[in-house]
Amino acid sequence: MTDDAKYIPLALPAGGSTSERKGFLRLCTLLARAQFDPEMPLDHEFWITAAELGDLYNKPRLAAAVHTLIDLIDQGWAVQVDKLGPLLSPPDSHHDRETEKARIRRQEHLRRDAQLRQPSVRRFVSNMERSHQHGDRLVSIFNLMRDGRELADALEAATEDDQVIQPYVQIVDSTVTCELTGFNLHDIWRYFRHTWANAYSTVPGRSMPILIRDAATEFHAVIGLAAISSPVVQIAERDTWMGWDTKQFVADIGAAPTDKIARWLARRIKTQRSEIYVDDLLRDGLLQPNDLKQPTQEVVARLRADAERHRAKHHRGGPIREVRNIATDAWIERAETHLFRSKRAALLAETLEIQNLLGTYLGTRPTAAGLRKALADPKAKTQIGRIARRARGERVGTVIADLTVCGAIAPYNSLAAGKLVGALAVSPTVMAAYRAKYARPSEIASAMAGRPITREARLSFVGTTSLYGTGSSQYNRLYWPASAMGGDDQQRMGFHQLGRSKSFGTSHFSDVTVEALLRLSEHTGGRIRVNSLFGEGVSPRLRKVRLGLAALGWPSNELLKHGRERILYGVPLVKNLRDYSLGIDSEPDYLLDPVPTDPGSSVAAWWMQRWARNRASQEHVLASMREHRLVRPVRHGARVPLPSEDEALPVDSSLPPAHEA
């Protein structure tokens, strides 16, 4: 994971009994001596029994420590025991591409296979694979897979004009069924998503699943999947590349201040203030009407204190069920919850402070000269950065998105169809569908304003990451002529490599570990509760793990590193990327035609010429495709790989009994 490996001391937090400490030491000793099969996941119950730890339910400290440790060992971390106690060290990074890929797949399979063992998931997969009557035919999910032998034969016999594969985009709506099979579209998408290396999960915020299907087959077989979702809020490499990183933006406008930027700053302050509901703040005497025009530092301090007070009330629990039962469009009622009262008071304090410091420079008719003076004042310059950061935070989830799922399924993946899926995922059809779906009030903005607020829904940028940090990726060299999407003949579009990022997250922790960490946090009286409410913050799972590790006294920043270097990519969809993304420009200057004129046939023709035909001419590619057969028993790479329900790790029989360790 790192070249300068650190040793992390492991100890139970204060309050753990002597027997718990001895039990944890026994487990560490066993794990330090064991020999593991790298292809098999560790079984938590086996090791808990081997260390004679007993029932852990009433031992929250020990339970959290044990489950966390087993997951880390499962991911290649090493534990050793010396006279000072257990020490944990991260896994070594592997420069060999295939070894590193295998390590990452193992990390991802930890959660995926646990998910695929769940009875509800197994029932879902079984139901999709079972034949059902649709019209006068018996159909199953296998009808949506293309037989590899048939496709390989068709490609071998095809002339250049034959349309052996006819891809098109289908936006997934959970209320719509497939006319050809009777399956719910989202169930089709979910089934094939379970074939991915990582676990299927829903994404908070915006999410639009996409199917790429093949009209050349009877049932329009599935070629691949994609999903456009709310992006990660802060990615340094992406933000720098887009030019809207706060420090970079302030430096850029400092080098060349303009009237346009000055007017935008003044407009942002005014808009930010007008989109905060203040009726209850006035009613409670926290504010007077004149305070909004001529605020004082005392007013700002009162607002911040009120924000902290209501934040504490929210995290003490409160009537969470009642919050969840508030009608979606009851914006005033939602605004007056403790959560949004806290957010509103804090934002209003910030806005009034900015208004005070920048107002004298911008005046009623903002100019470049006034902006230049503001930039010369360190305090005012800081406020300009706050405006840019707030604008970025507001629009990061509306005009930019992440491609969170993207790939082809067998046998199409042998033809580099992942590149086809990637291109179609940012096509005019998808952009138009995204805009239509999200041209509605924003939940958070409307709850802050106490009235419907509709945010911009025209995409300017789509980012993504490779699953592996090696140089091989389906996004490599993925560029196409903009004319394939109705754009200028002289322009090209595609996935630009933005940099590399060593990510952190929770993918290497199992659900049982997350639950144990959460129980420990609650048991130790943690003030901050994670209620998984929309608007409370990003990634409830990440916050739960952080709180639990903090309760253990273990370093969360180190243990949340999953040791995976990822390649970051981005597809700009407009020429005025920075200014439109921040809202400086009100209209996007598109690289493509935002109004779809075909379902993807132009992009498909480019892909076939650029990638598929070359692959189809190679005998080893055709041979790999022919391995995917739909004759029973079905052996097909697009079939969900259900793991054995009783899969457990065989251990070295030379291990001593726990009481001897």
C-alpha positions as CSV (number, residue, x, y, z in Angstrom):
1,M,0.0,0.0,0.0
2,T,2.8,2.4,0.9
3,D,6.5,2.4,0.5
4,D,6.9,3.8,4.0
5,A,4.9,1.2,5.9
6,K,3.7,2.3,9.3
7,Y,3.1,0.1,12.2
8,I,-0.2,0.9,14.0
9,P,-0.5,-0.2,17.6
10,L,-3.8,-2.0,18.4
11,A,-5.4,-1.8,21.7
12,L,-8.9,-1.9,23.1
13,P,-10.2,1.5,24.4
14,A,-10.6,2.3,28.1
15,G,-13.4,0.3,29.6
16,G,-12.5,-3.0,28.1
17,S,-12.2,-5.8,30.6
18,T,-9.1,-7.9,31.3
19,S,-10.7,-10.9,29.7
20,E,-11.6,-8.9,26.6
21,R,-8.0,-7.7,26.3
22,K,-6.7,-11.3,26.6
23,G,-9.2,-12.5,24.1
24,F,-8.2,-9.8,21.6
25,L,-4.5,-10.7,22.1
26,R,-5.3,-14.4,21.4
27,L,-7.0,-13.5,18.2
28,C,-4.1,-11.3,17.1
29,T,-1.6,-14.1,17.9
30,L,-3.7,-16.6,15.9
31,L,-3.9,-14.3,12.9
32,A,-0.2,-13.6,13.0
33,R,0.7,-17.3,12.8
34,A,-1.9,-18.4,10.3
35,Q,-1.3,-19.2,6.6
36,F,-4.1,-17.9,4.4
37,D,-5.5,-19.0,1.0
38,P,-5.5,-15.8,-1.0
39,E,-8.5,-17.0,-3.0
40,M,-10.8,-17.5,0.0
41,P,-12.3,-14.9,2.3
42,L,-11.9,-15.0,6.0
43,D,-14.8,-16.3,8.0
44,H,-15.4,-14.0,11.0
45,E,-17.3,-16.7,13.0
46,F,-14.5,-19.2,12.5
47,W,-11.9,-16.9,14.0
48,I,-14.1,-15.7,16.8
49,T,-14.6,-19.3,17.8
50,A,-10.9,-20.2,17.3
51,A,-9.9,-17.4,19.7
52,E,-12.6,-18.5,22.2
53,L,-14.2,-15.0,22.3
54,G,-17.7,-16.2,23.0
55,D,-20.8,-14.1,22.2
56,L,-19.7,-10.6,21.3
57,Y,-23.1,-8.9,21.3
58,N,-22.7,-7.5,24.8
59,K,-19.0,-6.7,24.2
60,P,-19.2,-3.8,21.8
61,R,-15.6,-2.8,22.2
62,L,-14.3,-6.2,21.5
63,A,-16.7,-6.9,18.7
64,A,-15.8,-3.7,16.8
65,A,-12.0,-4.4,17.2
66,V,-12.4,-8.1,16.2
67,H,-14.4,-7.5,13.1
68,T,-12.3,-4.6,11.9
69,L,-9.1,-6.5,12.4
70,I,-10.4,-9.6,10.5
71,D,-11.4,-7.5,7.6
72,L,-8.1,-5.7,7.4
73,I,-6.2,-9.0,7.6
74,D,-8.5,-10.3,4.8
75,Q,-7.3,-7.3,2.7
76,G,-3.6,-8.1,3.1
77,W,-2.7,-6.2,6.3
78,A,-0.4,-8.0,8.6
79,V,-0.5,-8.3,12.4
80,Q,2.4,-9.1,14.7
81,V,2.6,-9.4,18.4
82,D,5.6,-8.3,20.4
83,K,6.2,-7.4,24.1
84,L,4.3,-4.1,23.7
85,G,1.3,-5.8,22.2
86,P,-0.3,-6.2,18.7
87,L,1.0,-4.1,15.8
88,L,-0.7,-3.7,12.4
89,S,1.0,-2.9,9.2
90,P,-0.5,-2.2,5.7
91,P,0.0,-4.5,2.7
92,D,2.8,-4.0,0.3
93,S,2.0,-2.4,-3.0
94,H,2.5,-4.6,-6.1
95,H,4.1,-3.2,-9.1
96,D,3.0,-6.3,-11.1
97,R,-0.2,-5.3,-12.9
98,E,-2.0,-8.7,-12.6
99,T,-1.0,-9.1,-8.9
100,E,-2.4,-5.7,-8.1
101,K,-5.6,-6.4,-10.0
102,A,-6.0,-9.6,-8.1
103,R,-5.6,-7.8,-4.8
104,I,-8.2,-5.2,-5.7
105,R,-10.6,-7.8,-7.0
106,R,-10.2,-9.7,-3.7
107,Q,-10.9,-6.5,-1.8
108,E,-14.1,-5.8,-3.8
109,H,-15.2,-9.5,-3.7
110,L,-15.3,-9.3,0.1
111,R,-18.5,-7.2,0.1
112,R,-19.9,-8.5,-3.3
113,D,-19.8,-12.1,-2.3
114,A,-21.3,-11.4,1.1
115,Q,-24.1,-9.6,-0.7
116,L,-24.6,-12.5,-3.1
117,R,-25.0,-14.9,-0.2
118,Q,-27.9,-12.9,1.2
119,P,-31.2,-14.9,0.9
120,S,-33.1,-12.0,-0.7
121,V,-30.4,-11.5,-3.3
122,R,-30.3,-15.2,-4.1
123,R,-34.1,-15.3,-4.5
124,F,-33.9,-12.3,-6.8
125,V,-31.3,-13.9,-9.0
126,S,-33.2,-17.2,-9.1
127,N,-36.4,-15.4,-10.0
128,M,-34.7,-13.7,-12.9
129,E,-33.2,-16.9,-14.2
130,R,-36.5,-18.8,-13.9
131,S,-38.6,-18.9,-17.1
132,H,-41.9,-17.0,-17.0
133,Q,-44.7,-16.6,-19.5
134,H,-44.7,-13.5,-21.6
135,G,-47.2,-13.4,-24.4
136,D,-47.0,-16.7,-26.1
137,R,-43.3,-17.3,-25.1
138,L,-41.4,-18.6,-22.1
139,V,-38.6,-16.1,-21.3
140,S,-35.9,-15.6,-18.7
141,I,-33.0,-13.3,-18.1
142,F,-31.0,-15.7,-20.4
143,N,-32.9,-14.3,-23.3
144,L,-31.2,-11.0,-22.7
145,M,-27.8,-12.6,-23.1
146,R,-26.3,-13.1,-26.5
147,D,-24.8,-16.5,-27.3
148,G,-21.1,-16.1,-27.9
149,R,-20.9,-18.8,-30.5
150,E,-23.7,-17.2,-32.5
151,L,-22.2,-13.7,-32.3
152,A,-18.7,-14.9,-33.3
153,D,-20.1,-16.8,-36.3
154,A,-22.1,-13.8,-37.3
155,L,-19.1,-11.5,-37.1
156,E,-16.9,-13.9,-39.1
157,A,-19.6,-14.1,-41.9
158,A,-20.4,-10.4,-41.9
159,T,-19.7,-8.0,-44.7
160,E,-18.8,-4.4,-43.9
161,D,-22.4,-3.3,-44.4
162,D,-24.0,-6.0,-42.2
163,Q,-25.3,-4.7,-38.9
164,V,-24.4,-7.7,-36.7
165,I,-24.7,-5.5,-33.6
166,Q,-27.1,-2.6,-33.4
167,P,-26.6,-0.7,-30.1
168,Y,-29.0,1.8,-28.7
169,V,-29.5,3.6,-25.3
170,Q,-32.4,2.7,-23.0
171,I,-32.8,4.9,-19.9
172,V,-33.9,2.8,-17.0
173,D,-37.1,3.7,-15.2
174,S,-38.2,1.5,-12.3
175,T,-41.8,1.9,-13.3
176,V,-41.3,0.6,-16.8
177,T,-41.2,-3.0,-18.0
178,C,-39.4,-4.4,-21.0
179,E,-41.9,-4.9,-23.8
180,L,-40.0,-7.9,-25.2
181,T,-39.5,-9.9,-21.9
182,G,-41.9,-8.4,-19.3
183,F,-39.1,-7.8,-16.9
184,N,-39.0,-4.5,-15.0
185,L,-36.2,-2.5,-16.6
186,H,-34.5,-1.8,-13.2
187,D,-34.5,-5.5,-12.4
188,I,-32.7,-6.2,-15.7
189,W,-30.2,-3.6,-14.8
190,R,-29.8,-4.8,-11.3
191,Y,-29.3,-8.4,-12.4
192,F,-26.4,-7.6,-14.7
193,R,-25.0,-5.2,-12.2
194,H,-24.5,-8.1,-9.8
195,T,-22.0,-9.6,-12.2
196,W,-19.6,-6.7,-11.5
197,A,-16.5,-7.2,-9.4
198,N,-17.8,-4.9,-6.7
199,A,-21.0,-5.0,-4.7
200,Y,-24.2,-3.5,-6.0
201,S,-25.4,-0.5,-3.9
202,T,-27.7,2.4,-4.3
203,V,-26.2,5.9,-4.6
204,P,-27.5,8.8,-2.5
205,G,-28.6,11.8,-4.5
206,R,-29.1,11.7,-8.2
207,S,-28.8,8.4,-10.1
208,M,-29.9,7.4,-13.6
209,P,-29.2,3.8,-14.6
210,I,-28.7,3.1,-18.3
211,L,-28.9,0.0,-20.4
212,I,-27.2,-0.4,-23.8
213,R,-29.1,-3.0,-25.8
214,D,-28.7,-4.7,-29.1
215,A,-31.6,-4.4,-31.6
216,A,-29.9,-7.0,-33.8
217,T,-31.2,-9.8,-31.5
218,E,-34.7,-11.1,-31.0
219,F,-35.0,-9.9,-27.4
220,H,-32.6,-7.0,-27.7
221,A,-29.8,-8.5,-25.7
222,V,-28.0,-6.3,-23.1
223,I,-24.6,-5.1,-24.3
224,G,-23.6,-3.2,-21.2
225,L,-24.6,-1.0,-18.3
226,A,-24.0,2.5,-17.2
227,A,-25.2,4.9,-14.5
228,I,-24.9,8.7,-14.2
229,S,-24.9,9.7,-10.5
230,S,-24.2,12.5,-8.1
231,P,-20.4,13.1,-8.1
232,V,-17.9,13.0,-5.3
233,V,-17.9,16.5,-4.0
234,Q,-14.2,17.1,-3.7
235,I,-11.6,15.6,-6.0
236,A,-8.5,17.8,-6.2
237,E,-7.3,16.5,-9.6
238,R,-10.7,17.0,-11.2
239,D,-11.3,20.5,-9.7
240,T,-7.9,21.7,-10.8
241,W,-8.4,20.4,-14.3
242,M,-11.8,22.1,-14.5
243,G,-10.3,25.4,-13.3
244,W,-12.8,25.8,-10.4
245,D,-10.5,24.8,-7.5
246,T,-10.9,27.7,-5.0
247,K,-7.2,28.8,-4.8
248,Q,-6.7,28.4,-8.5
249,F,-9.9,30.4,-9.3
250,V,-9.0,33.3,-7.0
251,A,-5.4,33.3,-8.5
252,D,-6.8,33.4,-12.0
253,I,-9.2,36.2,-11.5
254,G,-6.5,38.1,-9.5
255,A,-4.3,37.9,-12.6
256,A,-7.1,39.2,-14.8
257,P,-10.1,40.8,-12.9
258,T,-13.1,41.6,-15.1
259,D,-16.5,43.3,-14.9
260,K,-18.1,40.0,-15.6
261,I,-16.6,38.3,-12.6
262,A,-17.4,41.3,-10.4
263,R,-21.0,41.2,-11.4
264,W,-21.1,37.4,-10.8
265,L,-19.8,37.8,-7.3
266,A,-22.4,40.5,-6.4
267,R,-25.2,38.3,-8.0
268,R,-24.0,35.3,-6.0
269,I,-24.2,37.1,-2.7
270,K,-27.7,38.4,-3.5
271,T,-29.0,35.0,-4.7
272,Q,-27.4,33.1,-1.8
273,R,-29.1,35.5,0.7
274,S,-32.5,35.2,-1.1
275,E,-32.5,31.4,-1.0
276,I,-32.4,31.2,2.8
277,Y,-35.7,30.9,4.7
278,V,-35.6,33.4,7.5
279,D,-39.2,33.6,8.8
280,D,-38.6,31.5,11.9
281,L,-35.3,33.4,12.6
282,L,-37.3,36.7,12.6
283,R,-40.1,35.2,14.5
284,D,-37.8,33.9,17.3
285,G,-36.1,37.3,17.6
286,L,-32.8,36.0,16.4
287,L,-32.8,38.6,13.6
288,Q,-34.4,42.0,12.9
289,P,-35.4,42.9,9.3
290,N,-32.7,45.6,9.2
291,D,-30.0,43.0,10.1
292,L,-30.3,41.5,6.7
293,K,-29.3,44.8,5.1
294,Q,-26.8,46.0,7.6
295,P,-25.6,43.0,9.6
296,T,-23.3,43.4,12.6
297,Q,-20.8,41.0,14.0
298,E,-23.1,40.4,16.9
299,V,-25.8,39.2,14.5
300,V,-23.3,36.8,12.8
301,A,-22.3,35.4,16.2
302,R,-25.9,34.9,17.2
303,L,-26.6,33.0,14.0
304,R,-23.6,30.8,14.5
305,A,-24.5,30.0,18.0
306,D,-28.0,29.1,16.9
307,A,-26.6,26.8,14.2
308,E,-24.5,24.9,16.7
309,R,-27.5,24.6,19.1
310,H,-29.8,23.1,16.5
311,R,-27.0,20.9,15.2
312,A,-26.7,19.4,18.6
313,K,-30.4,18.9,18.9
314,H,-30.5,17.1,15.6
315,H,-27.6,14.8,16.6
316,R,-29.2,14.0,19.9
317,G,-31.8,12.0,18.0
318,G,-35.0,14.0,18.0
319,P,-38.0,12.7,16.2
320,I,-36.2,11.2,13.2
321,R,-39.3,9.2,12.1
322,E,-41.3,12.4,12.0
323,V,-38.6,14.0,9.9
324,R,-38.7,11.2,7.4
325,N,-42.5,11.4,7.3
326,I,-42.5,15.0,6.2
327,A,-44.1,15.4,2.8
328,T,-41.5,15.8,0.1
329,D,-42.8,19.2,-1.0
330,A,-43.6,20.5,2.5
331,W,-40.6,22.9,2.2
332,I,-41.3,25.2,5.2
333,E,-41.9,22.2,7.5
334,R,-38.7,20.7,6.3
335,A,-36.8,24.0,6.6
336,E,-37.8,24.3,10.3
337,T,-36.4,20.9,11.3
338,H,-33.3,21.0,13.5
339,L,-31.1,19.8,10.7
340,F,-32.1,22.5,8.2
341,R,-32.4,25.2,10.9
342,S,-28.8,24.6,11.7
343,K,-27.7,24.6,8.1
344,R,-29.7,27.8,7.3
345,A,-28.4,29.7,10.3
346,A,-24.8,28.8,9.5
347,L,-25.1,29.7,5.8
348,L,-26.9,33.0,6.6
349,A,-24.1,33.9,9.1
350,E,-21.5,33.3,6.3
351,T,-23.5,35.2,3.7
352,L,-24.0,38.3,5.8
353,E,-20.3,38.3,6.7
354,I,-19.3,38.1,3.0
355,Q,-21.9,40.9,2.3
356,N,-20.3,43.1,4.9
357,L,-16.7,42.6,3.7
358,L,-17.3,42.7,-0.1
359,G,-20.2,45.1,-0.3
360,T,-18.0,48.2,0.0
361,Y,-15.8,47.1,-3.0
362,L,-18.5,45.8,-5.3
363,G,-21.1,48.5,-4.7
364,T,-24.3,48.7,-6.7
365,R,-22.5,48.6,-10.0
366,P,-19.7,46.0,-9.7
367,T,-16.6,46.7,-11.9
368,A,-13.2,45.1,-12.5
369,A,-11.6,48.1,-10.7
370,G,-13.6,47.4,-7.5
371,L,-12.8,43.7,-7.8
372,R,-9.1,44.5,-8.1
373,K,-9.3,46.5,-4.8
374,A,-11.2,43.7,-3.1
375,L,-8.5,41.2,-4.1
376,A,-5.9,43.5,-2.6
377,D,-7.6,43.2,0.8
378,P,-6.7,39.8,2.3
379,K,-10.0,39.6,4.2
380,A,-12.1,40.4,1.2
381,K,-10.0,38.0,-0.9
382,T,-10.8,35.3,1.5
383,Q,-14.5,36.0,1.1
384,I,-14.2,35.7,-2.7
385,G,-12.8,32.3,-2.2
386,R,-15.8,31.4,0.0
387,I,-18.2,32.5,-2.7
388,A,-16.4,30.4,-5.3
389,R,-16.3,27.4,-2.9
390,R,-20.1,27.7,-2.2
391,A,-20.9,28.1,-5.9
392,R,-18.9,25.0,-6.6
393,G,-20.6,23.0,-3.9
394,E,-24.0,24.1,-5.1
395,R,-23.4,23.1,-8.7
396,V,-21.1,20.1,-8.3
397,G,-24.1,17.8,-8.0
398,T,-26.2,19.5,-10.7
399,V,-24.1,20.4,-13.8
400,I,-21.5,17.7,-13.3
401,A,-22.0,14.0,-12.6
402,D,-20.0,10.8,-12.1
403,L,-20.2,7.8,-14.3
404,T,-20.4,5.4,-11.4
405,V,-21.2,2.3,-13.5
406,C,-19.8,1.6,-16.9
407,G,-19.0,-1.6,-18.7
408,A,-19.9,-4.3,-21.1
409,I,-21.1,-7.8,-20.4
410,A,-20.1,-11.0,-22.1
411,P,-19.7,-11.7,-25.0
412,Y,-19.6,-8.1,-26.1
413,N,-16.8,-7.2,-23.7
414,S,-14.4,-9.1,-25.9
415,L,-15.0,-6.5,-28.6
416,A,-14.0,-3.5,-26.3
417,A,-17.7,-2.7,-26.0
418,G,-16.9,-1.0,-22.7
419,K,-15.7,1.9,-24.8
420,L,-19.0,1.9,-26.6
421,V,-20.9,2.1,-23.3
422,G,-18.6,4.9,-22.1
423,A,-19.3,7.0,-25.2
424,L,-23.0,6.4,-25.2
425,A,-23.2,7.2,-21.5
426,V,-22.4,10.9,-22.4
427,S,-24.4,11.0,-25.6
428,P,-27.2,13.5,-26.4
429,T,-29.8,10.8,-25.5
430,V,-28.4,10.5,-21.9
431,M,-27.9,14.3,-21.5
432,A,-31.5,15.0,-22.6
433,A,-32.9,12.3,-20.3
434,Y,-30.8,13.7,-17.4
435,R,-32.1,17.2,-17.9
436,A,-35.7,16.0,-18.2
437,K,-35.5,13.9,-15.0
438,Y,-33.9,16.5,-12.8
439,A,-35.7,19.6,-14.0
440,R,-37.5,19.7,-10.7
441,P,-37.1,21.3,-7.3
442,S,-33.9,20.4,-5.5
443,E,-34.6,18.8,-2.1
444,I,-31.8,20.5,-0.2
445,A,-32.0,23.9,-1.8
446,S,-35.8,23.9,-1.4
447,A,-35.6,22.9,2.2
448,M,-33.1,25.7,2.8
449,A,-35.3,28.3,1.0
450,G,-38.7,27.1,2.3
451,R,-39.9,27.1,-1.2
452,P,-39.3,25.2,-4.5
453,I,-35.8,25.9,-5.9
454,T,-34.9,24.3,-9.2
455,R,-31.2,23.9,-10.0
456,E,-29.6,23.8,-13.4
457,A,-29.7,20.3,-14.9
458,R,-27.7,20.7,-18.1
459,L,-24.5,18.7,-17.7
460,S,-21.2,20.2,-18.4
461,F,-18.8,17.5,-17.3
462,V,-18.9,13.8,-16.5
463,G,-16.1,12.2,-14.4
464,T,-15.2,8.7,-13.6
465,T,-12.4,6.5,-12.2
466,S,-10.8,3.3,-13.3
467,L,-11.4,0.3,-11.0
468,Y,-7.6,-0.5,-11.2
469,G,-4.7,1.9,-10.9
470,T,-2.7,0.1,-13.6
471,G,-2.3,1.6,-17.1
472,S,-4.9,-0.7,-18.6
473,S,-8.4,0.8,-18.6
474,Q,-11.4,0.9,-20.9
475,Y,-11.2,4.7,-20.9
476,N,-7.7,4.7,-22.4
477,R,-7.6,6.4,-25.8
478,L,-11.3,6.8,-25.7
479,Y,-11.9,9.7,-28.0
480,W,-14.4,10.1,-30.8
481,P,-15.3,12.9,-33.3
482,A,-17.8,15.3,-31.9
483,S,-19.7,15.0,-35.2
484,A,-20.8,11.5,-34.1
485,M,-22.9,13.4,-31.5
486,G,-24.0,16.2,-33.7
487,G,-21.1,18.5,-32.9
488,D,-18.4,20.3,-34.9
489,D,-16.5,18.2,-37.4
490,Q,-13.3,19.8,-36.3
491,Q,-13.7,19.0,-32.6
492,R,-13.2,15.7,-30.8
493,M,-14.7,14.5,-27.5
494,G,-13.6,11.8,-25.0
495,F,-12.2,10.8,-21.7
496,H,-9.3,13.0,-20.6
497,Q,-6.9,11.5,-18.0
498,L,-6.9,14.0,-15.1
499,G,-4.4,12.3,-12.8
500,R,-4.2,9.6,-10.2
501,S,-5.7,9.5,-6.8
502,K,-5.1,7.1,-3.9
503,S,-8.6,6.8,-2.6
504,F,-9.9,6.0,0.8
505,G,-13.3,4.6,1.7
506,T,-15.1,1.7,3.2
507,S,-15.1,-0.9,0.4
508,H,-12.7,-3.1,2.4
509,F,-15.0,-3.3,5.4
510,S,-17.9,-5.9,5.6
511,D,-21.4,-5.0,6.7
512,V,-20.9,-6.8,10.0
513,T,-17.9,-4.7,10.8
514,V,-19.7,-1.4,9.9
515,E,-22.6,-2.5,12.2
516,A,-20.2,-3.4,15.0
517,L,-18.4,0.0,14.7
518,L,-21.7,1.8,14.8
519,R,-22.9,0.0,17.9
520,L,-19.6,0.9,19.7
521,S,-20.0,4.5,18.8
522,E,-23.6,4.6,20.1
523,H,-22.6,2.6,23.2
524,T,-19.8,5.0,24.1
525,G,-22.2,8.0,23.9
526,G,-21.0,9.5,20.7
527,R,-22.8,12.9,20.3
528,I,-23.0,12.7,16.5
529,R,-25.5,10.3,15.2
530,V,-25.7,9.1,11.6
531,N,-29.4,9.0,10.7
532,S,-28.9,8.5,7.0
533,L,-31.1,11.5,6.2
534,F,-30.7,13.2,2.9
535,G,-29.1,16.6,3.5
536,E,-27.2,15.3,6.6
537,G,-24.0,14.8,4.8
538,V,-22.3,12.5,2.3
539,S,-21.8,8.8,2.7
540,P,-23.5,7.6,5.9
541,R,-21.5,4.4,5.7
542,L,-18.2,6.4,5.7
543,R,-19.3,8.5,8.7
544,K,-20.4,5.4,10.7
545,V,-17.0,3.8,10.2
546,R,-15.2,6.9,11.1
547,L,-17.2,7.3,14.3
548,G,-16.6,3.7,15.3
549,L,-12.9,3.8,14.6
550,A,-12.7,7.0,16.7
551,A,-14.5,5.2,19.5
552,L,-11.9,2.4,19.3
553,G,-9.1,5.0,19.4
554,W,-7.7,3.6,16.2
555,P,-6.5,6.0,13.4
556,S,-9.4,6.2,10.9
557,N,-7.4,8.1,8.2
558,E,-4.9,5.2,8.0
559,L,-7.4,2.4,8.2
560,L,-9.8,3.9,5.7
561,K,-7.1,3.8,3.0
562,H,-7.9,0.9,0.8
563,G,-4.6,1.1,-0.9
564,R,-6.0,1.6,-4.3
565,E,-4.5,4.0,-6.8
566,R,-7.2,5.0,-9.3
567,I,-6.9,6.8,-12.6
568,L,-9.2,9.8,-12.8
569,Y,-10.9,10.6,-16.1
570,G,-13.3,13.3,-17.2
571,V,-15.4,14.2,-20.3
572,P,-16.0,17.9,-20.8
573,L,-19.3,18.5,-22.6
574,V,-19.0,22.2,-23.0
575,K,-16.3,24.6,-24.2
576,N,-16.9,27.2,-21.4
577,L,-16.4,24.5,-18.7
578,R,-15.2,26.6,-15.8
579,D,-17.5,29.6,-16.3
580,Y,-20.7,27.6,-17.0
581,S,-20.0,25.1,-14.2
582,L,-19.7,27.9,-11.6
583,G,-22.7,29.8,-13.0
584,I,-20.6,32.8,-14.3
585,D,-22.0,32.0,-17.8
586,S,-25.7,31.2,-17.8
587,E,-25.7,29.2,-21.0
588,P,-23.5,26.2,-21.9
589,D,-21.5,26.3,-25.1
590,Y,-21.9,22.6,-26.1
591,L,-19.4,20.4,-27.9
592,L,-22.3,18.3,-29.0
593,D,-25.9,18.7,-30.0
594,P,-27.9,18.5,-26.8
595,V,-31.0,17.5,-28.7
596,P,-30.7,13.8,-29.6
597,T,-31.3,12.9,-33.3
598,D,-30.7,9.2,-33.1
599,P,-30.6,6.6,-30.3
600,G,-26.8,6.1,-30.6
601,S,-26.4,4.7,-34.1
602,S,-23.7,7.3,-35.1
603,V,-21.6,6.5,-32.0
604,A,-22.1,2.8,-32.6
605,A,-20.9,3.1,-36.2
606,W,-17.7,4.9,-34.9
607,W,-17.1,2.2,-32.3
608,M,-17.6,-0.6,-34.8
609,Q,-15.1,1.0,-37.2
610,R,-12.6,2.1,-34.6
611,W,-12.6,-0.9,-32.2
612,A,-15.0,-3.8,-32.8
613,R,-14.0,-4.9,-36.3
614,N,-10.3,-5.1,-35.5
615,R,-11.1,-7.2,-32.4
616,A,-13.4,-9.4,-34.4
617,S,-10.7,-10.2,-36.9
618,Q,-8.5,-11.8,-34.2
619,E,-9.0,-15.6,-33.7
620,H,-8.3,-15.6,-29.9
621,V,-11.0,-12.9,-29.4
622,L,-13.6,-15.0,-31.3
623,A,-12.5,-18.1,-29.3
624,S,-13.0,-16.3,-26.0
625,M,-16.5,-15.2,-27.2
626,R,-17.5,-18.7,-28.0
627,E,-17.0,-19.8,-24.4
628,H,-20.2,-18.0,-23.4
629,R,-22.9,-20.5,-24.2
630,L,-26.6,-20.4,-23.5
631,V,-27.2,-24.2,-23.8
632,R,-28.0,-25.8,-20.4
633,P,-26.2,-25.9,-18.1
634,V,-25.7,-22.2,-18.9
635,R,-22.1,-21.2,-18.7
636,H,-22.0,-17.5,-19.6
637,G,-20.0,-14.6,-18.4
638,A,-23.1,-12.5,-18.1
639,R,-24.6,-14.8,-15.5
640,V,-24.5,-13.8,-11.9
641,P,-21.6,-15.8,-10.2
642,L,-23.4,-16.9,-7.0
643,P,-20.8,-18.0,-4.4
644,S,-21.2,-21.0,-2.2
645,E,-23.3,-20.2,0.9
646,D,-20.9,-22.0,3.2
647,E,-17.6,-20.7,1.8
648,A,-15.1,-20.4,4.6
649,L,-11.3,-20.1,4.9
650,P,-9.4,-23.4,5.5
651,V,-6.7,-22.7,8.0
652,D,-3.3,-24.1,8.8
653,S,-3.9,-27.3,10.8
654,S,-0.7,-26.6,12.7
655,L,-2.2,-23.7,14.5
656,P,-2.2,-24.2,18.3
657,P,-5.5,-24.1,20.2
658,A,-6.5,-20.7,21.4
659,H,-5.6,-21.3,25.0
660,E,-2.1,-22.2,24.0
661,A,-1.6,-19.0,21.8
